[in-house]
Amino acid sequence: MADDIWRFRRYLVAPVGVVAVLAAVTTGLAQSSSGKWWTGYGNGPDNSRYFASKQINKSNVDQLQVAWSYPYGETVSSPIVVRGVVYGRGRNGSIVAVDAKTGRELWVRENMNGMSNRGMMYWESRDGREQRLIFPMNSLLQQLDAKTGKSVTSFGINGAVDLRIGIDGRDPETIASIGSQTPGEVFENLIIVGSAPGEGYMSPPGDIRAYDVQSGKLVWTFHTVPRPGEFGYDTWPKDAWKYIGGTNNWGEMTIDAQRGIAFIPTGSPTYDYYGADRIGANLFSTSILALNARTGKRLWHFQMVHHDLWDFDNNAAPQLTTIRHNGRNRDVVAVAGKTGWLYVFDRVTGEPIWPIEERPVPQTDMPGEQTWPTQPYPTNPPPFAKQSFGVDDINPYLEPAEYERFKQRVLAANNKGLFTPINHTDTVHIPGNNGAALYGGTAAEPNTGAVYVITQDNPAMLRLLRPGEIDAADGAFTSPGQRLYRQHCQQCHGADRLGTGEAVPLAYADADPANGIVAGASRFSAVDIRTILETGRGRMPAFPHLTAADTDILIRFLTAVPGPARGGGPGGRGAGPVPSGAPPELIAGSGSVWTRPEPPGGRGRGALPPYPPGVPQTERLVINEYGTIGNRMKPPFTTIVKYDLNEPAIKWRIGFGDDPTLVERGVTGTGVPQMRNSIIVTEAGLVFGAGRDNQIRAWDSDNGKQLWSSRFGGNFVGSPAMYEMDGRTYLLVSAAGSPPTGRGGAPMPTPAGTPMGWVAYSLPQK
């Protein structure tokens, strides 16, 4: 076994002359003398979700009250707060700027659907005169002047950088979309971005790129699928970079600004579940990369899953903290994975703090496939998520007939534990493709060794389709929307969208003229569909890998008026601009700075191209569905876990909110299935979070005891924010989604007068 460990060490950690970069850092973040701000999705480049303030503490948190609310604020996209202004999404998909002290609108830029869902980046010049909001939108990286909402046309080419350009070996005209729903990070004068190139065969590889923040010039590129002569090239078949995609950073990344190190988690290669065309360990997929943030040079890496066949993408923000280990302080980075483990490394060298062992795992019986013989197993700290699933783990609150039906399916499934390889029969994947740690689900205290993980117990049951099971008419769709629907939705919701035994109907079967309902019309609003695609609901998984462009196409298809023009193409409802309703004098502009013309038939669609010359033409198998079981798992579904890495040990675990369907039965503290919400940790020893049940809560960070809660009118999805302005600390929540539903799908009642939209809490003014 020792020989095996040595043999595979090169796939685990590979330092290359790491030296800490201690040069002075100009971060480009706003730090006004009169405030503390929330400058990104996870509060700055370290994505710690930590707020250094003691004003709101354990003794007074129960006095929090609504300071202001902005009724037009939207959820899912998490706002940022800089220099006394809240920036985020509102008014039918606009970007809005709001006074952070009063909620008064300052400007509105309409029709921004297609931009990154999880917020935006911020940069300002040394003298503070230039202030820019930065985000990808329909694969165009672009900027707005934060003061005015106007496009910064000096950036890139006429105000934008086309992210589809510059991927080696790929024609930009064949790339449908590549911009991630997570915006990226700003470091000094660089914008560092990942990508969401899609999950199908022949999708582009997920290069990590850095652009000059003022000019838009490409500064460096890191190839996550190595090119000839690069480290890791021999872990793939020859010329794999020409046809393998994915291996991308579609989730969060973290930057140690003092050292100038970017910690970048990567996802699985495409195709996610079948790798006959990518035999090998497949660096740098499902890994943590430590790159020099200024040059893109690899400092070290660790691969969590070799030859990933489980879609175990790393996508939650790596967390930076300092621990006491073997009698000395060590600065560490902790990476929470979909495997359910927290991997902890020395930040500079990449050395695991505790041993990580290579252990044998089950092997595939699929022809042409070659699973890797071993996988890494951390010995410490203990896992935060369940890593096995059987009939004893089925939700006992299911209806008896459903319970028995699902029990028999589990008993018959291919189920060998954590790394069970998929085949043509139902296969249990645990924690699953939408389980364990997901984007937005980590936080840390920088100096105490405390790391927090929001974990989802949400196994998947799925299988590979046999070639004969794939519809021969796969390419004969009338619109891009129809193709996306069939690929992601039809298995459960039916070809006619009227539902199956597995999922609810999406359309009305019959007309109801008295209530203005047309047969075939959508049962859900565009806002509801967008939220569910981002976060999931019940048994339905989230679809975080869908690009913003494909999300918009699918929504247009599902909400289009029934008739020949349906499908999200020309004539489909929602294809044109949607007015914001803002006062005309506040409207700063509309839409993307420019758009690239779409050729007939679209990009990246239609029949798959053949493999490049000299590459074997491998059978391209696909899965039947993502297969997440959602609320068929025994609760709790979603929990917050606190680690003390000085020991190392789990200090406490609590349910993240209440599932409304179980509250009706008197069962609380379960968390909600398919949740994509974040927490805030404060210097005063508080943890704030809103679980999908119309409530924001505060817990004692020492023991997880709840200290306060407040109910709001709309549901919340995303990350809350905190900021301090004129000596007053605020907690901001985007409470704007549809209310949660109980049994039967009916919305849960909300007390009259509860606030909705963006809701800012603060202590009473003295």
Rosetta blueprint (number, residue, H / E / L):
1 M L
2 A H
3 D H
4 D H
5 I H
6 W H
7 R H
8 F L
9 R H
10 R H
11 Y H
12 L L
13 V L
14 A L
15 P L
16 V L
17 G L
18 V L
19 V L
20 A L
21 V L
22 L L
23 A L
24 A L
25 V L
26 T L
27 T L
28 G L
29 L L
30 A L
31 Q L
32 S L
33 S L
34 S L
35 G E
36 K E
37 W L
38 W E
39 T L
40 G L
41 Y L
42 G L
43 N L
44 G L
45 P L
46 D L
47 N L
48 S L
49 R L
50 Y E
51 F E
52 A L
53 S L
54 K L
55 Q L
56 I L
57 N L
58 K L
59 S L
60 N L
61 V H
62 D H
63 Q H
64 L L
65 Q E
66 V E
67 A E
68 W E
69 S E
70 Y E
71 P L
72 Y L
73 G E
74 E L
75 T L
76 V L
77 S L
78 S L
79 P L
80 I E
81 V E
82 V E
83 R L
84 G L
85 V E
86 V E
87 Y E
88 G E
89 R E
90 G E
91 R L
92 N L
93 G L
94 S E
95 I E
96 V E
97 A E
98 V E
99 D E
100 A L
101 K L
102 T L
103 G L
104 R L
105 E E
106 L E
107 W E
108 V E
109 R E
110 E E
111 N L
112 M L
113 N L
114 G L
115 M E
116 S L
117 N L
118 R L
119 G L
120 M L
121 M E
122 Y E
123 W E
124 E E
125 S L
126 R L
127 D L
128 G L
129 R L
130 E L
131 Q E
132 R E
133 L E
134 I E
135 F E
136 P E
137 M E
138 N L
139 S L
140 L E
141 L E
142 Q E
143 Q E
144 L E
145 D E
146 A L
147 K L
148 T L
149 G L
150 K L
151 S E
152 V L
153 T L
154 S L
155 F L
156 G L
157 I E
158 N L
159 G L
160 A E
161 V E
162 D E
163 L L
164 R L
165 I L
166 G L
167 I L
168 D L
169 G L
170 R L
171 D L
172 P H
173 E H
174 T H
175 I L
176 A L
177 S L
178 I L
179 G L
180 S L
181 Q L
182 T L
183 P L
184 G L
185 E E
186 V E
187 F E
188 E L
189 N L
190 L E
191 I E
192 I E
193 V E
194 G L
195 S L
196 A L
197 P L
198 G L
199 E L
200 G L
201 Y L
202 M L
203 S L
204 P L
205 P E
206 G L
207 D L
208 I E
209 R E
210 A E
211 Y E
212 D E
213 V L
214 Q L
215 S L
216 G L
217 K L
218 L E
219 V E
220 W E
221 T E
222 F E
223 H L
224 T L
225 V L
226 P L
227 R L
228 P L
229 G L
230 E L
231 F L
232 G L
233 Y H
234 D H
235 T H
236 W L
237 P L
238 K L
239 D L
240 A H
241 W H
242 K H
243 Y L
244 I L
245 G L
246 G E
247 T L
248 N L
249 N L
250 W L
251 G L
252 E L
253 M L
254 T E
255 I E
256 D E
257 A L
258 Q L
259 R L
260 G L
261 I E
262 A E
263 F E
264 I E
265 P E
266 T L
267 G L
268 S L
269 P E
270 T L
271 Y L
272 D L
273 Y L
274 Y L
275 G L
276 A L
277 D L
278 R L
279 I L
280 G L
281 A L
282 N L
283 L L
284 F L
285 S L
286 T L
287 S E
288 I E
289 L E
290 A E
291 L E
292 N E
293 A L
294 R L
295 T L
296 G L
297 K L
298 R E
299 L E
300 W E
301 H E
302 F E
303 Q E
304 M L
305 V L
306 H L
307 H L
308 D L
309 L L
310 W L
311 D L
312 F L
313 D L
314 N L
315 N L
316 A L
317 A L
318 P L
319 Q E
320 L E
321 T E
322 T E
323 I E
324 R E
325 H E
326 N L
327 G L
328 R E
329 N E
330 R E
331 D E
332 V E
333 V E
334 A E
335 V E
336 A E
337 G L
338 K L
339 T L
340 G L
341 W L
342 L E
343 Y E
344 V E
345 F E
346 D E
347 R L
348 V L
349 T L
350 G L
351 E L
352 P E
353 I L
354 W L
355 P L
356 I E
357 E E
358 E E
359 R E
360 P E
361 V L
362 P L
363 Q L
364 T L
365 D L
366 M L
367 P L
368 G L
369 E L
370 Q L
371 T L
372 W L
373 P L
374 T E
375 Q E
376 P E
377 Y E
378 P E
379 T L
380 N L
381 P L
382 P L
383 P L
384 F L
385 A L
386 K L
387 Q L
388 S L
389 F L
390 G L
391 V H
392 D H
393 D H
394 I E
395 N L
396 P L
397 Y L
398 L L
399 E L
400 P H
401 A H
402 E H
403 Y H
404 E H
405 R H
406 F H
407 K H
408 Q H
409 R H
410 V H
411 L H
412 A H
413 A L
414 N E
415 N L
416 K L
417 G L
418 L L
419 F L
420 T L
421 P L
422 I L
423 N L
424 H L
425 T L
426 D L
427 T E
428 V E
429 H E
430 I L
431 P L
432 G L
433 N L
434 N L
435 G L
436 A E
437 A E
438 L E
439 Y E
440 G E
441 G E
442 T E
443 A E
444 A E
445 E L
446 P L
447 N L
448 T L
449 G L
450 A E
451 V E
452 Y E
453 V E
454 I E
455 T E
456 Q E
457 D L
458 N L
459 P L
460 A E
461 M E
462 L E
463 R L
464 L E
465 L L
466 R L
467 P H
468 G H
469 E H
470 I L
471 D L
472 A L
473 A L
474 D L
475 G L
476 A L
477 F L
478 T L
479 S L
480 P H
481 G H
482 Q H
483 R H
484 L H
485 Y H
486 R H
487 Q H
488 H H
489 C L
490 Q H
491 Q H
492 C H
493 H H
494 G L
495 A L
496 D L
497 R L
498 L L
499 G L
500 T L
501 G L
502 E L
503 A L
504 V L
505 P L
506 L L
507 A E
508 Y L
509 A L
510 D L
511 A L
512 D E
513 P H
514 A H
515 N H
516 G L
517 I E
518 V L
519 A L
520 G L
521 A L
522 S E
523 R L
524 F L
525 S L
526 A H
527 V H
528 D H
529 I H
530 R H
531 T H
532 I H
533 L H
534 E H
535 T H
536 G L
537 R E
538 G L
539 R L
540 M E
541 P L
542 A L
543 F L
544 P L
545 H L
546 L L
547 T L
548 A H
549 A H
550 D H
551 T H
552 D H
553 I H
554 L H
555 I H
556 R H
557 F H
558 L H
559 T H
560 A L
561 V L
562 P L
563 G L
564 P L
565 A L
566 R L
567 G L
568 G L
569 G L
570 P L
571 G L
572 G L
573 R L
574 G L
575 A L
576 G L
577 P L
578 V L
579 P L
580 S L
581 G L
582 A L
583 P L
584 P H
585 E H
586 L H
587 I E
588 A E
589 G E
590 S E
591 G L
592 S L
593 V L
594 W L
595 T L
596 R L
597 P L
598 E L
599 P L
600 P L
601 G L
602 G L
603 R L
604 G L
605 R L
606 G L
607 A L
608 L L
609 P L
610 P L
611 Y L
612 P L
613 P L
614 G L
615 V L
616 P L
617 Q L
618 T L
619 E L
620 R L
621 L L
622 V L
623 I E
624 N L
625 E L
626 Y L
627 G L
628 T E
629 I L
630 G H
631 N H
632 R H
633 M E
634 K L
635 P L
636 P L
637 F L
638 T E
639 T E
640 I E
641 V E
642 K E
643 Y E
644 D E
645 L L
646 N L
647 E L
648 P L
649 A E
650 I E
651 K E
652 W E
653 R E
654 I E
655 G E
656 F L
657 G L
658 D L
659 D L
660 P H
661 T H
662 L H
663 V H
664 E L
665 R L
666 G L
667 V L
668 T L
669 G L
670 T L
671 G L
672 V L
673 P L
674 Q L
675 M L
676 R L
677 N L
678 S L
679 I E
680 I E
681 V E
682 T E
683 E L
684 A L
685 G L
686 L E
687 V E
688 F E
689 G E
690 A E
691 G E
692 R L
693 D L
694 N L
695 Q E
696 I E
697 R E
698 A E
699 W E
700 D E
701 S L
702 D L
703 N L
704 G L
705 K L
706 Q E
707 L E
708 W E
709 S E
710 S E
711 R E
712 F L
713 G L
714 G L
715 N E
716 F E
717 V L
718 G L
719 S L
720 P L
721 A E
722 M E
723 Y E
724 E E
725 M E
726 D L
727 G L
728 R E
729 T E
730 Y E
731 L E
732 L E
733 V E
734 S E
735 A E
736 A E
737 G E
738 S L
739 P L
740 P L
741 T E
742 G L
743 R H
744 G H
745 G H
746 A L
747 P E
748 M L
749 P L
750 T L
751 P L
752 A L
753 G L
754 T L
755 P L
756 M L
757 G E
758 W E
759 V E
760 A E
761 Y E
762 S E
763 L L
764 P L
765 Q L
766 K L
